Amino acid sequence: MKFAAGRTSGMPKRGYHHGNLRQALIDAALELIEQRGPTGFTLSEAAKRAGVTPAAVYRHFEGREDLIAETAHQGYDIFAELMEFAYESGQPSALKAFEATGRAYLAFARKYPGHYIAMFESGISVNRTPELAHAANRANGVLERAASDLSQHIPEDKRPPASMFSAHIWAMSHGVVELFARNSPGRASPFPADDLLETGIGIYLRGLGLVSPDE
């Protein structure tokens, strides 16, 4: 599967041409975000890591927040593609498709930590730009679509709105990532994060009558 433009491992840090300076700065920001957090570096440091002068940065970004917002935008594009791939991989089973989207959340946080932090821990609003909002809504839409498919198997009078259904699973996935998959200081679990998420989703689905007690 193809992902949107993102971090390029092994990319040299010097000698960038003007055409790829923008991505070079994003790659540098991703490294700094992983190492120091979204507020732990300056635009000048990102420029230095990319091998350009600070003045060159302003050809593409007005400030650090703009740079972080672009890393978040790229992250949401990658995230949406992962979610869509997971959703399609579970077809034609609505249950398998739904469960796969929950697992994709955890997989994304592990594989793309810099993007994840920019998206969810930087304080950058998803409504900062129309493009960022569109990318974020696309990712959320996949999970909501999976929830809507699955909720059709629930009697109508007991069926929660698909947006609520998906929000519950999003919150559960995010909680597992933040508390147990990203090495939160002082917190540890005797269970792998994957197992916590899997069993949590299972309990939720049993409560809705979508999974039988012996599954």
C-alpha positions in Angstrom: 0.0 0.0 0.0 1.1 3.6 -0.6 1.4 6.1 2.1 1.3 9.9 1.9 4.6 11.7 2.0 6.2 11.2 5.3 9.5 10.6 7.1 12.3 9.2 4.9 14.8 7.1 6.8 18.4 7.5 5.8 17.9 10.8 4.0 21.1 12.9 4.1 20.9 16.0 6.2 22.9 18.3 3.9 22.7 19.6 0.3 18.9 19.8 -0.1 17.7 21.4 -3.3 15.0 24.0 -3.2 12.4 21.5 -4.5 12.5 19.2 -1.5 13.4 21.7 1.3 9.8 21.7 2.6 9.9 17.9 3.1 13.4 18.1 4.5 12.1 20.5 7.2 9.2 18.2 8.0 11.5 15.3 8.4 13.7 17.3 10.7 10.7 18.4 12.7 9.5 14.8 13.1 12.9 13.8 14.5 12.9 16.7 17.0 9.3 16.1 18.0 10.1 12.5 18.8 13.2 13.5 20.8 12.0 16.6 22.6 8.2 16.9 22.1 6.3 19.4 20.0 7.4 22.5 22.0 11.0 21.4 22.7 12.7 22.8 19.7 12.9 26.0 17.7 12.4 26.7 14.0 16.1 27.5 13.8 17.0 24.1 15.2 14.8 22.4 12.6 16.5 24.4 9.9 19.9 23.5 11.2 19.0 19.8 11.3 17.8 20.1 7.7 21.0 21.8 6.7 19.7 25.1 5.7 19.7 28.7 7.1 16.8 29.8 9.4 15.8 32.4 6.7 15.2 29.6 4.2 12.5 28.1 6.5 10.2 31.1 6.0 9.9 30.4 2.3 7.6 27.5 3.4 6.5 28.1 7.0 5.5 31.2 8.9 6.6 29.7 12.2 7.0 26.5 14.3 3.3 25.9 14.6 2.9 25.9 10.8 5.6 23.4 10.5 4.0 21.1 13.2 0.6 21.5 11.6 2.0 20.2 8.3 3.5 17.2 10.1 0.1 16.6 11.6 -1.5 17.0 8.1 0.8 14.3 6.7 0.2 12.2 9.7 -3.6 12.2 9.2 -3.1 11.3 5.6 -1.0 8.3 6.5 -3.4 7.5 9.3 -6.5 7.6 7.0 -4.8 5.3 4.5 -4.0 2.8 7.3 -7.5 2.9 8.6 -8.9 2.5 5.1 -6.6 -0.5 4.4 -7.6 -2.0 7.7 -11.3 -1.5 7.0 -11.0 -3.1 3.5 -8.9 -6.0 4.9 -11.8 -7.0 7.2 -14.4 -7.1 4.4 -16.9 -8.6 3.9 -17.3 -9.1 7.7 -18.5 -5.9 9.4 -17.2 -7.2 12.7 -13.7 -8.0 11.4 -13.5 -4.7 9.5 -14.5 -2.8 12.7 -12.0 -4.6 14.9 -9.2 -4.1 12.3 -9.7 -0.3 12.4 -9.2 -0.3 16.2 -5.9 -2.2 15.8 -4.8 0.1 13.1 -4.9 3.0 15.6 -2.4 1.3 17.8 -0.2 0.2 14.9 -0.1 3.8 13.6 1.0 5.2 17.0 3.9 2.7 17.1 5.1 3.1 13.6 4.7 6.9 13.3 5.4 8.4 16.7 6.4 11.8 15.4 3.3 12.2 13.4 1.1 10.9 16.2 2.5 13.4 18.7 2.0 16.3 16.2 -1.6 15.1 15.6 -2.7 14.5 19.2 -0.2 16.0 21.6 0.9 19.3 20.1 -2.2 21.4 20.8 -2.6 22.1 17.1 -6.3 22.4 16.2 -7.5 20.1 13.4 -9.4 23.2 12.1 -6.2 25.2 11.7 -6.5 24.8 7.9 -9.2 23.3 5.7 -6.6 20.8 4.4 -5.8 19.6 7.9 -9.5 19.4 8.8 -10.3 17.4 5.7 -7.5 14.9 6.4 -8.6 14.4 10.1 -12.2 14.0 9.0 -11.2 11.4 6.5 -9.6 9.3 9.1 -12.5 9.6 11.6 -14.9 8.8 8.8 -13.4 5.4 8.2 -14.0 4.4 11.8 -17.5 5.9 11.8 -18.3 4.0 8.6 -17.1 0.7 10.1 -19.2 1.4 13.2 -22.2 2.2 11.0 -21.8 -1.1 9.1 -21.6 -3.1 12.3 -24.4 -1.3 14.1 -26.9 -2.5 11.4 -26.7 -5.9 13.3 -28.1 -4.3 16.4 -31.9 -3.9 16.8 -32.9 -0.4 15.9 -34.3 0.5 19.3 -31.0 -0.5 20.9 -28.7 0.9 18.3 -26.4 3.8 19.4 -25.6 6.5 16.8 -22.6 5.5 14.6 -20.8 8.6 15.7 -21.1 7.7 19.3 -20.2 4.1 18.6 -17.0 5.1 16.8 -16.2 7.7 19.4 -16.2 5.1 22.1 -13.7 2.9 20.3 -11.6 5.9 19.3 -11.4 6.9 23.0 -10.6 3.4 24.1 -7.9 3.1 21.5 -6.4 6.5 22.3 -6.5 5.7 26.0 -4.6 2.5 25.6 -2.0 4.2 23.4 -1.5 7.1 25.8 -1.4 5.2 29.0 0.3 1.9 28.1 1.8 2.1 24.6 3.8 5.3 24.8 5.7 4.6 28.0 3.8 7.1 30.1 5.9 7.9 33.2 4.9 5.9 36.3 2.4 3.8 34.4 2.8 0.1 33.5 0.5 -2.7 32.6 1.0 -6.4 33.2 -0.7 -6.9 29.8 0.5 -6.0 26.3 -1.3 -2.9 24.9 -2.6 -5.1 22.0 -4.3 -7.4 24.4 -5.8 -4.5 26.4 -7.3 -3.0 23.3 -8.5 -6.3 21.9 -10.2 -7.4 25.1 -11.6 -3.9 25.7 -13.2 -3.8 22.3 -14.5 -7.4 22.9 -16.2 -6.4 26.1 -17.8 -3.3 24.4 -19.1 -5.4 21.5 -20.5 -8.0 23.9 -22.4 -5.3 25.7 -24.0 -4.4 22.5 -24.9 -8.0 21.7 -22.6 -8.1 18.7 -20.3 -10.8 20.0 -21.5 -13.9 21.9 -20.2 -14.5 25.4 -18.1 -17.6 24.3 -16.2 -15.8 21.5 
